Amino acid sequence: MPEDEIIFYGHPNVRCLHRKTIEVTTDSHLSLRGDCILGVKASKACRDLSEPLKKRIQNDHSRIMIEISVGSIATIIIGTGDKNLSLSSQTDIVMRKSNFISSRTLCINCDKASVDLPVDMIKQLQDPSCKGLLKIFSE
């Protein structure tokens, strides 16, 4: 099963109120408008993912599992891949509840958005020294 890992960090403006998406970004700044952003200073964006994983994600209806861990708190998101995913963003990874596709989209039709993430996880990620881990699996 292809896998990749992304390390990211918290920011005082992490709010996770968005009802359709979850995002991590390689950018270090986060404004309050970025209400879907879970973390900043991500170690990878879409274009940096392993080639075997990208190929699997770019199959229609492949099942994508994302495990997000922050300290002792973890959650799993399930989404699907699509042949039209370019995975070419140089700065972002976005998981979407909808079927909207852009260069930033990792997967679509996800079962969670940022508003669905554990409150304790979000509180921890409001500390810039907090580190999170995003693991991506595909079957």
OpenMM code with the backbone's topology and positions (N, CA, C; nanometers):
from openmm import Vec3, app, unit

residues = "MET PRO GLU ASP GLU ILE ILE PHE TYR GLY HIS PRO ASN VAL ARG CYS LEU HIS ARG LYS THR ILE GLU VAL THR THR ASP SER HIS LEU SER LEU ARG GLY ASP CYS ILE LEU GLY VAL LYS ALA SER LYS ALA CYS ARG ASP LEU SER GLU PRO LEU LYS LYS ARG ILE GLN ASN ASP HIS SER ARG ILE MET ILE GLU ILE SER VAL GLY SER ILE ALA THR ILE ILE ILE GLY THR GLY ASP LYS ASN LEU SER LEU SER SER GLN THR ASP ILE VAL MET ARG LYS SER ASN PHE ILE SER SER ARG THR LEU CYS ILE ASN CYS ASP LYS ALA SER VAL ASP LEU PRO VAL ASP MET ILE LYS GLN LEU GLN ASP PRO SER CYS LYS GLY LEU LEU LYS ILE PHE SER GLU".split()
positions = [
    Vec3(0.0857, -0.1176, 0.0000),
    Vec3(0.0000, 0.0000, 0.0000),
    Vec3(0.0909, 0.1247, 0.0000),
    Vec3(0.0876, 0.2076, -0.1054),
    Vec3(0.1723, 0.3266, -0.1084),
    Vec3(0.1431, 0.4197, 0.0098),
    Vec3(0.2495, 0.4800, 0.0605),
    Vec3(0.2367, 0.5648, 0.1794),
    Vec3(0.3323, 0.6832, 0.1693),
    Vec3(0.2940, 0.7921, 0.2311),
    Vec3(0.3821, 0.9077, 0.2442),
    Vec3(0.3500, 0.9769, 0.3763),
    Vec3(0.4443, 1.0552, 0.4258),
    Vec3(0.4253, 1.1269, 0.5521),
    Vec3(0.4613, 1.2736, 0.5354),
    Vec3(0.3844, 1.3589, 0.6003),
    Vec3(0.4084, 1.5022, 0.5989),
    Vec3(0.4085, 1.5512, 0.7430),
    Vec3(0.5120, 1.6213, 0.7804),
    Vec3(0.5190, 1.6857, 0.9112),
    Vec3(0.4710, 1.8293, 0.8922),
    Vec3(0.3935, 1.8793, 0.9866),
    Vec3(0.3463, 2.0171, 0.9815),
    Vec3(0.3449, 2.0733, 1.1226),
    Vec3(0.3241, 2.2058, 1.1327),
    Vec3(0.3294, 2.2730, 1.2626),
    Vec3(0.2055, 2.3588, 1.2850),
    Vec3(0.1808, 2.3878, 1.4102),
    Vec3(0.0684, 2.4716, 1.4482),
    Vec3(0.0954, 2.6191, 1.4224),
    Vec3(-0.0091, 2.6980, 1.4440),
    Vec3(-0.0028, 2.8426, 1.4260),
    Vec3(-0.1156, 2.9023, 1.5114),
    Vec3(-0.0959, 3.0198, 1.5708),
    Vec3(-0.2008, 3.0790, 1.6557),
    Vec3(-0.3349, 3.0991, 1.5840),
    Vec3(-0.3338, 3.1093, 1.4516),
    Vec3(-0.4573, 3.1326, 1.3766),
    Vec3(-0.5252, 3.0056, 1.3260),
    Vec3(-0.4797, 2.8884, 1.3683),
    Vec3(-0.5489, 2.7641, 1.3304),
    Vec3(-0.6880, 2.7662, 1.3943),
    Vec3(-0.7904, 2.7557, 1.3113),
    Vec3(-0.9290, 2.7585, 1.3609),
    Vec3(-1.0077, 2.6347, 1.3189),
    Vec3(-0.9848, 2.5849, 1.1984),
    Vec3(-1.0517, 2.4650, 1.1468),
    Vec3(-1.2038, 2.4736, 1.1593),
    Vec3(-1.2618, 2.5692, 1.0914),
    Vec3(-1.4067, 2.5900, 1.0921),
    Vec3(-1.4723, 2.5562, 0.9585),
    Vec3(-1.3926, 2.5245, 0.8584),
    Vec3(-1.4454, 2.5039, 0.7237),
    Vec3(-1.5240, 2.3731, 0.7156),
    Vec3(-1.6335, 2.3740, 0.6435),
    Vec3(-1.7227, 2.2577, 0.6342),
    Vec3(-1.6972, 2.1696, 0.5126),
    Vec3(-1.6032, 2.2088, 0.4256),
    Vec3(-1.5811, 2.1329, 0.3019),
    Vec3(-1.4379, 2.0836, 0.2825),
    Vec3(-1.3393, 2.1478, 0.3500),
    Vec3(-1.2001, 2.1119, 0.3225),
    Vec3(-1.1144, 2.1071, 0.4487),
    Vec3(-0.9992, 2.0412, 0.4326),
    Vec3(-0.8906, 2.0425, 0.5307),
    Vec3(-0.7639, 2.0683, 0.4499),
    Vec3(-0.6777, 2.1544, 0.5011),
    Vec3(-0.5564, 2.1883, 0.4261),
    Vec3(-0.4362, 2.1945, 0.5181),
    Vec3(-0.3208, 2.1523, 0.4647),
    Vec3(-0.1911, 2.1831, 0.5238),
    Vec3(-0.1112, 2.2557, 0.4158),
    Vec3(-0.0275, 2.3490, 0.4592),
    Vec3(0.0469, 2.4312, 0.3646),
    Vec3(0.1939, 2.4401, 0.4037),
    Vec3(0.2776, 2.4579, 0.3046),
    Vec3(0.4197, 2.4782, 0.3308),
    Vec3(0.4467, 2.6220, 0.3735),
    Vec3(0.3499, 2.7105, 0.3526),
    Vec3(0.3645, 2.8502, 0.3956),
    Vec3(0.3817, 2.8566, 0.5471),
    Vec3(0.4472, 2.9606, 0.5935),
    Vec3(0.4658, 2.9763, 0.7380),
    Vec3(0.3641, 3.0709, 0.7999),
    Vec3(0.2970, 3.1508, 0.7175),
    Vec3(0.1991, 3.2466, 0.7673),
    Vec3(0.0578, 3.1939, 0.7458),
    Vec3(-0.0319, 3.2273, 0.8369),
    Vec3(-0.1720, 3.1886, 0.8270),
    Vec3(-0.2584, 3.3044, 0.8752),
    Vec3(-0.3455, 3.3530, 0.7873),
    Vec3(-0.4382, 3.4586, 0.8290),
    Vec3(-0.5647, 3.3932, 0.8841),
    Vec3(-0.6480, 3.4707, 0.9480),
    Vec3(-0.7732, 3.4176, 1.0019),
    Vec3(-0.8681, 3.3733, 0.8907),
    Vec3(-0.8460, 3.4206, 0.7693),
    Vec3(-0.9305, 3.3787, 0.6558),
    Vec3(-0.9058, 3.2326, 0.6187),
    Vec3(-0.7902, 3.1778, 0.6548),
    Vec3(-0.7559, 3.0392, 0.6226),
    Vec3(-0.8196, 2.9423, 0.7203),
    Vec3(-0.9520, 2.9427, 0.7245),
    Vec3(-1.0218, 2.8657, 0.8290),
    Vec3(-1.0299, 2.7157, 0.8033),
    Vec3(-0.9703, 2.6685, 0.6938),
    Vec3(-0.9650, 2.5241, 0.6700),
    Vec3(-0.8258, 2.4687, 0.7003),
    Vec3(-0.7309, 2.5574, 0.7299),
    Vec3(-0.5910, 2.5159, 0.7434),
    Vec3(-0.5632, 2.4574, 0.8815),
    Vec3(-0.5130, 2.3350, 0.8778),
    Vec3(-0.4805, 2.2587, 0.9972),
    Vec3(-0.3382, 2.2867, 1.0441),
    Vec3(-0.2471, 2.3134, 0.9488),
    Vec3(-0.1088, 2.3342, 0.9861),
    Vec3(-0.0290, 2.4040, 0.8787),
    Vec3(0.0826, 2.4614, 0.9217),
    Vec3(0.1726, 2.5360, 0.8340),
    Vec3(0.3108, 2.4698, 0.8356),
    Vec3(0.4012, 2.5243, 0.7547),
    Vec3(0.5388, 2.4735, 0.7458),
    Vec3(0.5418, 2.3239, 0.7163),
    Vec3(0.4480, 2.2789, 0.6323),
    Vec3(0.4415, 2.1369, 0.5971),
    Vec3(0.5688, 2.0955, 0.5225),
    Vec3(0.6144, 1.9752, 0.5493),
    Vec3(0.7376, 1.9251, 0.4881),
    Vec3(0.7204, 1.8898, 0.3409),
    Vec3(0.5941, 1.8782, 0.2956),
    Vec3(0.5666, 1.8447, 0.1553),
    Vec3(0.4369, 1.9101, 0.1113),
    Vec3(0.4273, 1.9326, -0.0195),
    Vec3(0.3025, 1.9724, -0.0848),
    Vec3(0.2653, 1.8589, -0.1806),
    Vec3(0.1572, 1.8753, -0.2537),
    Vec3(0.1121, 1.7684, -0.3441),
    Vec3(0.2223, 1.7205, -0.4390),
    Vec3(0.2955, 1.8136, -0.4970),
    Vec3(0.3957, 1.7744, -0.5971),
    Vec3(0.5103, 1.6929, -0.5379),
    Vec3(0.5290, 1.6988, -0.4062),
    Vec3(0.6407, 1.6313, -0.3409),
    Vec3(0.6092, 1.4886, -0.2961),
    Vec3(0.4860, 1.4458, -0.3136),
    Vec3(0.4486, 1.3112, -0.2711),
    Vec3(0.5224, 1.2062, -0.3536),
    Vec3(0.5368, 1.0875, -0.2987),
    Vec3(0.6074, 0.9806, -0.3693),
    Vec3(0.5327, 0.9448, -0.4986),
    Vec3(0.6075, 0.9097, -0.6002),
    Vec3(0.5469, 0.8757, -0.7301),
    Vec3(0.4520, 0.7556, -0.7225),
    Vec3(0.4877, 0.6480, -0.6485),
    Vec3(0.3919, 0.5365, -0.6394),
    Vec3(0.2579, 0.5792, -0.5779),
    Vec3(0.2641, 0.6655, -0.4763),
    Vec3(0.1413, 0.7131, -0.4133),
    Vec3(0.0627, 0.8003, -0.5107),
    Vec3(0.1292, 0.8904, -0.5808),
    Vec3(0.0610, 0.9761, -0.6780),
    Vec3(-0.0120, 0.8929, -0.7831),
    Vec3(0.0554, 0.7907, -0.8343),
    Vec3(-0.0070, 0.7058, -0.9369),
    Vec3(-0.1323, 0.6387, -0.8827),
    Vec3(-0.1286, 0.5964, -0.7593),
    Vec3(-0.2447, 0.5309, -0.6983),
    Vec3(-0.3581, 0.6307, -0.6769),
    Vec3(-0.3246, 0.7506, -0.6303),
    Vec3(-0.4248, 0.8547, -0.6072),
    Vec3(-0.4917, 0.8952, -0.7383),
    Vec3(-0.4169, 0.8914, -0.8483),
    Vec3(-0.4684, 0.9344, -0.9781),
    Vec3(-0.5494, 0.8256, -1.0490),
    Vec3(-0.5974, 0.7287, -0.9753),
    Vec3(-0.6906, 0.6276, -1.0276),
    Vec3(-0.8303, 0.6630, -0.9810),
    Vec3(-0.9265, 0.6572, -1.0731),
    Vec3(-1.0654, 0.6840, -1.0355),
    Vec3(-1.1078, 0.5920, -0.9214),
    Vec3(-1.1648, 0.6497, -0.8210),
    Vec3(-1.2264, 0.5779, -0.7096),
    Vec3(-1.1291, 0.4995, -0.6227),
    Vec3(-0.9975, 0.5278, -0.6339),
    Vec3(-0.9058, 0.4647, -0.5392),
    Vec3(-0.9391, 0.5181, -0.4006),
    Vec3(-0.9203, 0.4361, -0.3021),
    Vec3(-0.9519, 0.4751, -0.1645),
    Vec3(-0.8277, 0.5361, -0.1016),
    Vec3(-0.8421, 0.6587, -0.0499),
    Vec3(-0.7313, 0.7305, 0.0119),
    Vec3(-0.7620, 0.7443, 0.1613),
    Vec3(-0.6661, 0.7045, 0.2444),
    Vec3(-0.6809, 0.7174, 0.3889),
    Vec3(-0.5729, 0.8120, 0.4404),
    Vec3(-0.6147, 0.9089, 0.5189),
    Vec3(-0.5231, 1.0058, 0.5769),
    Vec3(-0.5350, 0.9969, 0.7283),
    Vec3(-0.4249, 0.9676, 0.7937),
    Vec3(-0.4222, 0.9668, 0.9399),
    Vec3(-0.3525, 1.0940, 0.9848),
    Vec3(-0.4216, 1.1721, 1.0673),
    Vec3(-0.3644, 1.2939, 1.1229),
    Vec3(-0.3398, 1.2704, 1.2712),
    Vec3(-0.2152, 1.2916, 1.3142),
    Vec3(-0.1773, 1.2718, 1.4544),
    Vec3(-0.1152, 1.3990, 1.5091),
    Vec3(-0.1627, 1.4384, 1.6259),
    Vec3(-0.1071, 1.5523, 1.6983),
    Vec3(-0.0982, 1.5081, 1.8438),
    Vec3(0.0239, 1.4920, 1.8932),
    Vec3(0.0409, 1.4396, 2.0285),
    Vec3(-0.0239, 1.3029, 2.0383),
    Vec3(-0.1094, 1.2840, 2.1379),
    Vec3(-0.1762, 1.1548, 2.1572),
    Vec3(-0.3106, 1.1475, 2.0856),
    Vec3(-0.3470, 1.2512, 2.0106),
    Vec3(-0.4766, 1.2556, 1.9421),
    Vec3(-0.4572, 1.2202, 1.7953),
    Vec3(-0.5415, 1.1314, 1.7438),
    Vec3(-0.5340, 1.0931, 1.6025),
    Vec3(-0.6750, 1.0810, 1.5457),
    Vec3(-0.6856, 1.1057, 1.4177),
    Vec3(-0.8117, 1.0876, 1.3472),
    Vec3(-0.7813, 1.0382, 1.2069),
    Vec3(-0.8763, 0.9704, 1.1467),
    Vec3(-0.8593, 0.9181, 1.0112),
    Vec3(-0.9649, 0.9784, 0.9205),
    Vec3(-0.9213, 1.0165, 0.8015),
    Vec3(-1.0095, 1.0699, 0.6984),
    Vec3(-1.0057, 0.9742, 0.5809),
    Vec3(-1.1212, 0.9445, 0.5254),
    Vec3(-1.1300, 0.8572, 0.4085),
    Vec3(-1.1815, 0.9407, 0.2919),
    Vec3(-1.1131, 0.9320, 0.1781),
    Vec3(-1.1550, 1.0008, 0.0566),
    Vec3(-1.1305, 0.9122, -0.0636),
    Vec3(-1.1503, 0.9679, -0.1818),
    Vec3(-1.1260, 0.8925, -0.3050),
    Vec3(-1.0314, 0.9705, -0.3956),
    Vec3(-0.9653, 0.8960, -0.4822),
    Vec3(-0.8784, 0.9551, -0.5829),
    Vec3(-0.9570, 0.9808, -0.7108),
    Vec3(-0.8867, 1.0325, -0.8102),
    Vec3(-0.9493, 1.0616, -0.9391),
    Vec3(-0.8397, 1.0763, -1.0447),
    Vec3(-0.8673, 1.0305, -1.1645),
    Vec3(-0.7679, 1.0384, -1.2722),
    Vec3(-0.7325, 1.1821, -1.3090),
    Vec3(-0.8175, 1.2782, -1.2746),
    Vec3(-0.7940, 1.4180, -1.3091),
    Vec3(-0.7149, 1.4966, -1.2048),
    Vec3(-0.6740, 1.4320, -1.0977),
    Vec3(-0.5941, 1.4997, -0.9957),
    Vec3(-0.4515, 1.5184, -1.0473),
    Vec3(-0.4068, 1.6435, -1.0583),
    Vec3(-0.2708, 1.6693, -1.1084),
    Vec3(-0.1666, 1.6590, -0.9976),
    Vec3(-0.2065, 1.6828, -0.8735),
    Vec3(-0.1143, 1.6765, -0.7588),
    Vec3(0.0098, 1.7612, -0.7850),
    Vec3(-0.0098, 1.8808, -0.8376),
    Vec3(0.1023, 1.9632, -0.8805),
    Vec3(0.1284, 2.0868, -0.7946),
    Vec3(0.0486, 2.1108, -0.6929),
    Vec3(0.0698, 2.2294, -0.6096),
    Vec3(0.2057, 2.2240, -0.5430),
    Vec3(0.2717, 2.3386, -0.5426),
    Vec3(0.4029, 2.3495, -0.4800),
    Vec3(0.3948, 2.3907, -0.3337),
    Vec3(0.2736, 2.4234, -0.2860),
    Vec3(0.2626, 2.4745, -0.1492),
    Vec3(0.1568, 2.4052, -0.0633),
    Vec3(0.0575, 2.3391, -0.1225),
    Vec3(-0.0579, 2.2945, -0.0444),
    Vec3(-0.0969, 2.1492, -0.0686),
    Vec3(-0.1680, 2.0964, 0.0306),
    Vec3(-0.2379, 1.9678, 0.0209),
    Vec3(-0.3774, 1.9916, 0.0760),
    Vec3(-0.4798, 1.9656, -0.0063),
    Vec3(-0.6184, 1.9895, 0.0340),
    Vec3(-0.6987, 1.8609, 0.0189),
    Vec3(-0.7709, 1.8261, 0.1252),
    Vec3(-0.8638, 1.7143, 0.1248),
    Vec3(-1.0040, 1.7731, 0.1216),
    Vec3(-1.0889, 1.7268, 0.0293),
    Vec3(-1.2183, 1.7901, 0.0059),
    Vec3(-1.3355, 1.6941, 0.0255),
    Vec3(-1.4415, 1.7444, 0.0871),
    Vec3(-1.5668, 1.6691, 0.0950),
    Vec3(-1.6375, 1.6667, -0.0405),
    Vec3(-1.6157, 1.7706, -0.1200),
    Vec3(-1.6798, 1.7811, -0.2513),
    Vec3(-1.5972, 1.7055, -0.3558),
    Vec3(-1.6379, 1.7163, -0.4808),
    Vec3(-1.5600, 1.6539, -0.5882),
    Vec3(-1.4842, 1.7584, -0.6707),
    Vec3(-1.4642, 1.8790, -0.6135),
    Vec3(-1.3883, 1.9847, -0.6807),
    Vec3(-1.2417, 1.9433, -0.6901),
    Vec3(-1.1832, 1.9685, -0.8072),
    Vec3(-1.0441, 1.9304, -0.8313),
    Vec3(-0.9633, 2.0525, -0.8726),
    Vec3(-0.8476, 2.0686, -0.8091),
    Vec3(-0.7505, 2.1712, -0.8479),
    Vec3(-0.6114, 2.1113, -0.8282),
    Vec3(-0.5087, 2.1893, -0.8579),
    Vec3(-0.3707, 2.1404, -0.8413),
    Vec3(-0.3392, 2.1090, -0.6952),
    Vec3(-0.4159, 2.1664, -0.6028),
    Vec3(-0.3939, 2.1493, -0.4587),
    Vec3(-0.4664, 2.0289, -0.4007),
    Vec3(-0.5563, 1.9686, -0.4774),
    Vec3(-0.6427, 1.8617, -0.4258),
    Vec3(-0.5687, 1.7291, -0.4155),
    Vec3(-0.5699, 1.6718, -0.2954),
    Vec3(-0.5137, 1.5386, -0.2710),
    Vec3(-0.6187, 1.4315, -0.2943),
    Vec3(-0.7404, 1.4544, -0.2426),
    Vec3(-0.8484, 1.3576, -0.2586),
    Vec3(-0.9829, 1.4293, -0.2478),
    Vec3(-1.0857, 1.3624, -0.2982),
    Vec3(-1.2202, 1.4189, -0.3012),
    Vec3(-1.3162, 1.3270, -0.2257),
    Vec3(-1.4375, 1.3751, -0.2079),
    Vec3(-1.5442, 1.2964, -0.1422),
    Vec3(-1.5039, 1.2446, -0.0044),
    Vec3(-1.4318, 1.3275, 0.0701),
    Vec3(-1.3843, 1.2874, 0.2030),
    Vec3(-1.4986, 1.2817, 0.3040),
    Vec3(-1.4807, 1.2013, 0.4054),
    Vec3(-1.5834, 1.1857, 0.5081),
    Vec3(-1.5719, 1.2896, 0.6193),
    Vec3(-1.4669, 1.3744, 0.6145),
    Vec3(-1.4508, 1.4790, 0.7164),
    Vec3(-1.3980, 1.6057, 0.6514),
    Vec3(-1.4299, 1.7183, 0.7151),
    Vec3(-1.3719, 1.8477, 0.6825),
    Vec3(-1.3065, 1.9008, 0.8097),
    Vec3(-1.2454, 2.0183, 0.8014),
    Vec3(-1.1726, 2.0682, 0.9188),
    Vec3(-1.2627, 2.0880, 1.0402),
    Vec3(-1.3877, 2.1244, 1.0185),
    Vec3(-1.4812, 2.1445, 1.1294),
    Vec3(-1.5093, 2.0135, 1.2055),
    Vec3(-1.4835, 1.8996, 1.1415),
    Vec3(-1.5100, 1.7686, 1.2023),
    Vec3(-1.3919, 1.7137, 1.2829),
    Vec3(-1.2806, 1.7829, 1.2824),
    Vec3(-1.1620, 1.7345, 1.3531),
    Vec3(-1.1777, 1.7520, 1.5037),
    Vec3(-1.1094, 1.6694, 1.5834),
    Vec3(-1.1209, 1.6796, 1.7290),
    Vec3(-1.0820, 1.8176, 1.7818),
    Vec3(-1.1647, 1.8723, 1.8682),
    Vec3(-1.1421, 2.0059, 1.9244),
    Vec3(-1.0079, 2.0132, 1.9968),
    Vec3(-0.9718, 1.9087, 2.0712),
    Vec3(-0.8444, 1.9089, 2.1434),
    Vec3(-0.7254, 1.9153, 2.0478),
    Vec3(-0.7392, 1.8534, 1.9309),
    Vec3(-0.6342, 1.8585, 1.8299),
    Vec3(-0.6159, 2.0024, 1.7808),
    Vec3(-0.7255, 2.0701, 1.7536),
    Vec3(-0.7220, 2.2081, 1.7053),
    Vec3(-0.6609, 2.2994, 1.8114),
    Vec3(-0.7000, 2.2808, 1.9368),
    Vec3(-0.6445, 2.3631, 2.0457),
    Vec3(-0.4928, 2.3471, 2.0541),
    Vec3(-0.4449, 2.2236, 2.0433),
    Vec3(-0.3003, 2.2004, 2.0480),
    Vec3(-0.2301, 2.2685, 1.9317),
    Vec3(-0.2941, 2.2657, 1.8136),
    Vec3(-0.2320, 2.3228, 1.6942),
    Vec3(-0.2349, 2.4753, 1.6910),
    Vec3(-0.2916, 2.5384, 1.7916),
    Vec3(-0.2844, 2.6840, 1.8017),
    Vec3(-0.1526, 2.7286, 1.8644),
    Vec3(-0.0712, 2.6319, 1.9030),
    Vec3(0.0627, 2.6571, 1.9556),
    Vec3(0.1630, 2.6357, 1.8415),
    Vec3(0.2396, 2.7372, 1.8037),
    Vec3(0.3341, 2.7238, 1.6918),
    Vec3(0.4414, 2.6168, 1.7115),
    Vec3(0.4665, 2.5769, 1.8343),
    Vec3(0.5672, 2.4731, 1.8573),
    Vec3(0.5095, 2.3325, 1.8455),
    Vec3(0.3781, 2.3228, 1.8301),
    Vec3(0.3125, 2.1925, 1.8190),
    Vec3(0.3402, 2.1320, 1.6817),
    Vec3(0.3771, 2.0055, 1.6815),
    Vec3(0.4070, 1.9350, 1.5564),
    Vec3(0.3003, 1.8301, 1.5309),
    Vec3(0.2575, 1.8209, 1.4054),
    Vec3(0.1610, 1.7201, 1.3647),
    Vec3(0.2182, 1.6322, 1.2556),
    Vec3(0.1544, 1.5180, 1.2355),
    Vec3(0.1967, 1.4232, 1.1326),
    Vec3(0.0755, 1.3815, 1.0509),
    Vec3(0.0880, 1.3906, 0.9210),
    Vec3(-0.0169, 1.3487, 0.8295),
    Vec3(0.0397, 1.2302, 0.7496),
    Vec3(-0.0227, 1.1127, 0.7628),
    Vec3(0.0185, 0.9936, 0.6877),
    Vec3(-0.0875, 0.9657, 0.5817),
    Vec3(-0.0430, 0.9401, 0.4604),
    Vec3(-0.1344, 0.9145, 0.3493),
    Vec3(-0.1134, 0.7719, 0.3007),
    Vec3(-0.2232, 0.6978, 0.2920),
    Vec3(-0.2240, 0.5611, 0.2431),
    Vec3(-0.3219, 0.5497, 0.1268),
    Vec3(-0.2952, 0.4599, 0.0347),
    Vec3(-0.3883, 0.4361, -0.0744),
    Vec3(-0.3971, 0.2877, -0.1030),
    Vec3(-0.5198, 0.2421, -0.1301),
    Vec3(-0.5385, 0.1012, -0.1669),
    Vec3(-0.6030, 0.0914, -0.3019),
] * unit.nanometer
topology = app.Topology()
chain = topology.addChain("A")
for resn in residues:
    res = topology.addResidue(resn, chain)
    for name in ("N", "CA", "C"):
        topology.addAtom(name, app.Element.getBySymbol(name[0]), res)
